[in-house]
């Protein structure tokens, strides 16, 4: 059978390898972007499920609106975007099947084959996979520990003033763990304000800050020029697939039409369970417990990297999130090193799939949230030994 042209270049090999590695008990996997399962509030979710079924079982098992459960949308509008103070309410929120669905439907609304998307270099692999289906032209802007290179943004837009979309992951970026500084955000907002380009601001990790001060969002600076994404996957439960889009009502209406053609609506039963949990429990306390554990795991990994790795390996010191990013010396490619590490029982994801164009083959991503403290120490030690073995 002949596949459509848009499907010819699809490659799920890296995602498949990540999931296999995460499920293999014999491997120490730093590859996935998985939350720590010990933090899932199982008993509280069970109680919320029982309560929803016993109080409104026939309703919650029925079809519902494409936009999502209105009280949950109001909760998101208030908690994350200031609610009525910023004139944002349920009409500005669309519930999606994780933020991954948002990354799928937004380019369907704006991108024709060959249209430009400004993308971070390196950038989120899941966004690249979703955007690829719309066949865009990627225009990359390098990411440093201060955030995206705004001068490259300005030059790109000056040359291509009609770019429909740009994408950013400004808080504890996936894959690097870097965050945009206040100065970077202000400068980027000044540049974008001169154009009609819409900025997709993807924020799945924003509540996982364990050091530093949180700057305002890009939506705070640019308002309706930003389509903001959020998710409960990293802070509550990824299996529930609860994400959202916050945008102007006109954009939400158009995206809802596309979404309803895809799946009618996001799992209504799960929406109700999530909202019941949020009503009955202290979500901020849950978040604080998560932050405390991730802070400890991140510090453990960074200290181990400093001790076990040669001085010519550099790494990002994130202020939150789930990842750090390593840059190897020019004599070591991350894919080649992975072969040595796998033989010793350690797995990571090389940087290659995070680049829209020619990759930096000397980079790799490490996840610290989903490993035990013992495995973090052991795995980093093995990584250091593998580097020495590879060189010898």
C-alpha positions in Angstrom: 0.0 0.0 0.0 1.3 3.5 -0.9 1.4 5.9 2.0 0.5 9.6 1.5 3.5 11.9 0.8 3.2 13.5 4.3 3.8 10.1 5.9 6.8 9.1 3.9 9.3 10.7 6.3 7.7 9.8 9.6 10.2 8.1 12.0 9.1 6.9 15.4 12.3 5.1 16.1 13.6 7.4 18.9 10.3 7.6 20.7 9.9 3.8 20.5 13.4 3.3 21.8 12.7 5.7 24.7 9.6 3.9 25.7 11.3 0.5 25.5 14.2 1.7 27.6 11.8 3.2 30.2 10.0 -0.1 30.5 13.2 -2.3 30.7 14.0 -3.0 34.4 17.5 -4.0 33.5 18.4 -0.6 32.1 19.1 2.6 33.9 17.2 5.0 31.6 17.8 8.7 31.6 16.1 8.9 28.2 12.4 9.5 28.8 10.6 12.6 29.9 8.6 10.7 32.5 7.3 12.1 35.9 8.3 10.1 38.9 5.5 7.5 39.5 5.9 7.7 43.2 4.3 11.1 43.1 1.1 10.0 41.4 -1.8 10.6 43.9 -3.3 7.2 43.4 -5.6 7.1 46.5 -6.9 10.6 45.8 -7.6 9.8 42.2 -9.5 6.7 43.3 -11.6 8.7 45.7 -12.3 11.3 43.0 -13.3 8.6 40.6 -15.7 7.0 43.1 -17.2 10.4 43.9 -17.8 11.3 40.2 -19.3 7.9 39.4 -21.6 7.8 42.4 -22.8 11.4 42.1 -23.1 11.7 38.3 -22.3 8.4 36.7 -24.7 8.5 33.7 -23.6 12.0 32.7 -19.8 11.5 33.0 -20.0 8.4 30.8 -21.8 10.2 28.0 -20.5 12.4 25.1 -19.9 16.0 25.9 -18.8 19.3 24.4 -15.7 19.6 22.2 -14.4 22.6 24.1 -14.2 20.6 27.4 -15.8 20.7 30.8 -16.6 24.4 31.5 -15.6 24.4 35.3 -12.2 22.9 34.4 -11.7 25.5 31.7 -12.6 28.2 34.2 -10.1 26.7 36.7 -7.3 26.8 34.1 -8.2 30.4 33.0 -8.1 31.6 36.6 -5.1 29.7 37.9 -2.8 30.1 34.9 -3.9 33.3 33.1 -5.4 35.6 35.7 -9.0 34.9 34.9 -11.3 37.9 34.9 -8.5 40.2 35.9 -7.0 39.6 32.4 -10.4 39.2 30.7 -9.6 35.4 30.2 -12.3 32.9 30.9 -13.6 29.5 29.7 -14.1 30.9 26.1 -10.3 31.3 25.9 -9.6 27.6 26.9 -9.8 24.5 24.8 -9.2 21.1 26.6 -6.9 18.9 24.5 -5.6 15.3 24.7 -2.4 16.4 26.3 -0.5 19.4 24.8 0.6 17.0 22.1 -2.8 17.3 20.4 -2.5 21.1 20.6 0.8 20.8 18.7 -1.0 18.7 16.1 -4.1 20.9 15.5 -2.6 24.4 15.6 -0.4 24.1 12.4 -3.4 22.5 10.7 -5.1 25.9 11.1 -2.2 28.1 10.0 0.4 26.2 7.9 0.3 25.3 4.3 3.1 23.2 2.9 6.3 25.2 2.6 5.2 27.9 5.1 7.7 28.9 7.8 7.8 28.0 11.4 10.5 29.5 13.6 11.7 26.7 15.8 14.2 26.4 18.7 17.6 24.8 18.0 17.5 22.3 19.6 13.8 22.0 20.2 11.1 19.7 21.5 11.0 16.4 19.5 7.3 15.9 20.0 6.6 19.4 18.4 8.8 18.5 15.4 6.9 15.3 14.9 3.5 17.1 15.1 4.5 20.0 12.9 6.1 17.7 10.2 2.6 16.5 9.2 1.9 20.1 8.0 5.1 20.1 5.9 6.5 23.4 7.0 9.9 25.1 6.4 11.8 25.2 9.7 13.7 28.4 10.5 15.9 27.6 13.5 16.9 30.0 16.3 19.6 28.7 18.6 18.9 28.2 22.3 21.5 29.1 24.9 21.3 29.1 28.7 19.7 32.6 28.5 17.1 31.4 26.1 16.5 31.8 22.4 18.8 34.0 20.3 16.7 37.0 19.7 19.0 38.5 17.1 18.5 35.4 14.9 14.7 35.8 15.4 14.9 39.5 14.3 17.0 38.7 11.2 14.7 35.8 10.3 11.6 37.9 10.5 13.2 40.7 8.6 14.0 38.4 5.8 10.6 36.5 6.1 8.1 38.9 7.4 5.0 36.7 6.7 5.9 33.7 8.8 2.6 32.4 10.3 4.0 30.6 13.5 6.9 30.5 15.9 7.3 27.9 18.7 9.0 28.3 22.1 9.3 26.2 25.2 10.6 29.0 27.5 10.6 27.4 30.9 13.1 24.5 31.5 13.1 23.8 27.9 12.9 20.3 26.5 15.5 19.2 25.7 18.1 21.6 27.2 16.6 22.4 30.6 17.4 26.1 29.9 15.0 29.0 30.6 14.4 32.3 28.9 15.6 35.1 31.1 13.5 38.2 31.6 15.7 40.1 29.3 15.3 37.5 26.6 11.5 37.5 26.9 11.3 41.3 26.8 13.6 41.5 23.7 11.7 38.7 21.9 8.3 40.4 22.6 9.7 43.6 21.1 10.7 41.8 18.0 7.5 39.8 17.5 5.2 42.8 18.2 6.3 44.2 14.9 4.9 41.2 13.0 1.8 39.2 12.6 3.6 35.9 13.5 1.7 34.0 16.2 3.9 32.5 19.0 3.1 29.1 20.4 4.2 29.2 24.0 4.5 25.6 25.3 4.6 25.5 29.1 4.3 21.9 30.4 7.1 22.5 33.1 6.4 26.0 34.3 5.2 24.9 37.8 8.2 22.7 38.3 10.6 25.6 39.3 12.9 24.7 42.2 15.3 27.7 42.1 15.4 31.2 40.8 12.5 33.6 40.1 9.8 33.0 37.5 9.6 35.7 34.8 6.3 36.7 33.2 5.1 34.5 30.4 5.3 35.5 26.7 1.5 35.8 26.8 1.9 38.4 29.5 4.0 40.5 27.1 2.1 39.8 23.8 -1.5 38.9 24.8 -3.5 37.5 21.9 -0.4 37.2 19.7 0.4 34.2 21.8 -1.3 30.8 21.7 -0.4 29.3 25.1 -0.3 25.6 25.9 -0.3 23.8 29.2 -0.6 20.3 30.5 -1.3 18.3 33.6 0.9 15.4 32.3 4.1 16.5 34.0 2.5 17.8 37.2 -0.3 15.2 37.8 -0.7 12.2 35.5 0.5 11.7 31.9 -1.9 8.8 31.4 -4.9 11.1 31.8 -3.9 13.1 28.7 -5.2 16.4 30.0 -3.8 19.5 28.2 -5.1 22.8 27.1 -4.8 25.7 24.7 -5.3 29.3 25.8 -6.0 31.8 23.0 -8.4 34.4 21.8 -12.0 33.2 21.5 -11.8 33.4 17.7 -8.8 31.1 17.6 -10.3 28.7 20.1 -13.5 28.5 18.0 -11.5 27.6 14.9 -9.3 25.1 16.7 -12.4 23.5 18.3 -13.8 22.8 14.8 -10.5 21.0 13.9 -10.4 19.1 17.1 -14.0 17.9 16.9 -13.2 16.4 13.5 -10.3 14.5 15.1 -11.8 13.1 18.3 -15.2 14.8 19.1 -13.8 15.8 22.6 -11.1 15.0 25.0 -12.0 12.2 27.5 -14.9 13.7 29.5 -14.8 11.1 32.2 -11.1 11.9 32.9 -11.8 15.7 32.8 -14.4 15.2 35.5 -12.1 13.1 37.7 -9.3 15.6 37.4 -11.7 18.5 38.3 -13.0 16.6 41.3 -9.5 15.9 42.5 -8.7 19.6 42.2 -11.8 20.5 44.2 -11.1 18.1 47.0 -7.3 18.2 47.4 -4.5 20.7 48.0 -2.9 20.8 44.5 -0.3 23.3 45.6 0.9 20.9 48.3 1.1 18.1 45.7 3.2 20.4 43.5 5.5 21.4 46.3 6.2 17.7 47.1 7.0 17.2 43.4 9.3 20.2 43.3 11.1 19.2 46.5 11.9 15.7 45.1 12.9 17.0 41.6 15.2 19.6 43.2 17.0 16.9 45.2 17.3 14.6 42.1 18.6 17.4 39.9 21.2 18.4 42.5 22.3 14.8 42.8 22.7 14.4 39.1 24.5 17.7 38.6 26.9 16.9 41.4 27.5 13.4 40.0 28.2 14.9 36.5 30.7 17.3 37.9 32.5 14.5 39.8 32.4 11.7 37.2 32.7 13.4 33.8 35.8 14.9 32.2 36.1 18.6 32.4 35.6 19.0 28.6 32.0 17.8 28.9 29.7 20.7 29.6 26.1 20.6 31.0 23.2 22.9 31.7 22.2 23.6 35.3 18.4 23.9 35.1 16.3 25.9 37.6 13.5 23.4 37.2 11.8 20.9 35.0 13.1 17.4 34.3 16.2 17.6 32.1 19.8 18.6 31.7 21.7 18.8 28.4 25.2 17.6 27.8 27.7 18.8 25.1 30.5 16.3 24.5 33.9 17.2 23.1 34.4 17.1 19.3 36.0 13.7 19.4 32.9 11.9 20.8 29.5 11.6 19.1 26.6 10.9 21.4 25.2 8.1 19.2 28.6 6.3 19.2 28.9 6.7 23.0 25.4 5.3 23.5 26.5 2.0 22.1 29.1 1.8 24.9 26.6 2.9 27.6 24.0 0.4 26.5 26.4 -2.4 27.0 26.9 -1.2 30.6 23.2 -0.9 31.2 22.6 2.9 30.8 20.4 4.6 28.2 20.0 8.2 27.2 18.6 10.0 24.2 21.2 11.5 21.8 20.6 15.1 20.7 20.1 14.2 17.0 16.3 14.1 16.9 15.9 17.5 18.6 17.2 19.4 15.6 15.0 20.4 12.6 18.1 20.6 10.4 21.7 19.4 10.6 22.1 18.2 14.2 24.9 18.7 16.7 25.9 15.1 17.0 27.9 15.8 20.2 24.9 16.5 22.4 22.6 14.4 24.6 19.7 14.8 27.0 19.5 13.3 30.5 16.3 13.0 32.5 16.6 13.1 36.3 12.9 13.0 37.4 12.2 9.3 36.8 15.2 7.6 38.3 16.0 6.5 41.9 18.7 8.4 43.7 20.8 5.2 43.6 20.4 4.8 39.8 21.2 8.5 39.2 24.6 8.1 41.0 25.3 4.7 39.5 24.2 5.7 36.0 26.3 8.9 35.8 29.3 7.0 37.1 28.8 4.5 34.3 28.4 7.3 31.8 31.8 8.8 32.9 33.5 5.4 32.7 32.0 4.9 29.2 33.5 8.2 28.0 36.9 7.1 29.3 36.5 3.7 27.6 35.4 5.2 24.4 38.4 7.5 24.3 40.8 4.7 25.1 
